[in-house]
Amino acid sequence: MLQLAALAGCSQSRPAVKPTPPPVVRVSTPIERQVTDYEVFTARTQADQSVDINPRVTGYLTKILFKDGDEVKTGDVLFEIDDRSYKASLDQAKAGLKVAQADLTKSQAEYDIGLSVQKQNKGAMSEQEIARRLGARDEAAASVEKAQADIELAQLYYDWCKVRTPIDGRVSRHLVDVGNLVTENVTTLTNVVSISPIWAYFNVDQNTAEHYQRLVTEGKIKSPRASEIPVEMAIGANADFSIDGAIDFVSNQLDASTGSIQLRAVFKNENGKLVSGLFTRVRVPASPPHSALLVTDAAVGTNQGQRYVLVVNDQQEVEYRIVDVGQMHNGLREVKPYRTITDTGPDGKDVTKQVEVLKPTDRVIVEGLLRARPGIKVDPQKVDMLTLLRSPESPLDKTTAQKSEK
């Protein structure tokens, strides 16, 4: 009896079991924002001008007047070729002009005298002699013109001994050293490429091209053939598309071997950051600007290929919402507010309708998804969606760590 009384006393002294508190989750309302969808393509840059510098005269190279890799301006002298023989040819042509001019003066005087004599006495000077003197005068005049042309040609060859750049840009290394013989229109001395602007070529697959054409036909975006479409570029691993440009060329046909069409974007490149031959990424608008609901990507789960979000309703219960998602925009994922579903109508036929699955006022679980299950009650704590992006450590992680330490 004593033992039973003791057991009864122990049973009555046990504390009551407290109910398990609902799990803590962080919730936030979607951010409403105007966004534009983009397609990203791999591109390769190319200078809009690239010129191989070849000599226009043959001779021995005497000077190199630039440092490899220098920026040069149109007309800058890059090389000098031994010009002594060309200077002699120029002087010879100038002397030939003086001889031709003297012959012209003499022939003109003889012709004028013949006309004067004939005027005074027609029998003193025959018509045949007058015609001969006129022909000699015209021949001398032609010789003057030829001598002038010879001077111009000789002057060109003499000037070409100074090899100049025909464009603004950056010069490559010199390919021929001083003292070597260079051959007219054969030897390549160096190369100059323009710096600004610079092109970026990229290929668009057929399906994407058809999508763009459909948007143009519907009037949602402008045609790149009719107007410049703004694009942005990122270099290397940089995720910031900070270099602005515009599409200025679309090929007139698809490449049958790749099933793609080539486009070109032009960038000002005023600071010279871009160089020819870079592999870059070009971001092209793929939709008109539209209103969107954005959530952090961690709030979107995947179940058997379907995307979903968990929402806390007014009774603090978790609801499971299947959603369609769009692109990332500044670290946030676009979630479509409506889904297209197919249901069976009263007549047995399939009916397609739009169902609203997410509202701007819904409280979406952004942290603690593993502790939240559809139908259970939770303890929602509101946080700002943008704060989650800026914070390297989430508030929920901090709270969990503090509880574990205690």
Beta strands, then each sheet from edge to edge (+ up, - down):
strand 1: 24-28
strand 2: 31-35
strand 3: 38-47
strand 4: 50-53
strand 5: 59-64
strand 6: 71-72
strand 7: 77-81
strand 8: 162-164
strand 9: 169-171
strand 10: 181-182
strand 11: 190-193
strand 12: 198-205
strand 13: 229-235
strand 14: 243-250
strand 15: 260-267
strand 16: 279-285
strand 17: 290-296
strand 18: 301-303
strand 19: 306-312
strand 20: 318-323
strand 21: 325-329
strand 22: 332-335
strand 23: 338-344
strand 24: 350-356
strand 25: 363-367
strand 26: 379-382
sheet 1: 18+ 19- 25+ 1- 26-
sheet 2: 2+ 17- 22+ 21-
sheet 3: 3+ 12- 15+ 14- 13+ 16- 3+
sheet 4: 4+ 11- 9+ 6-
sheet 5: 8+ 7- 5+ 10-
sheet 6: 18+ 19- 20+
sheet 7: 23+ 24-
end
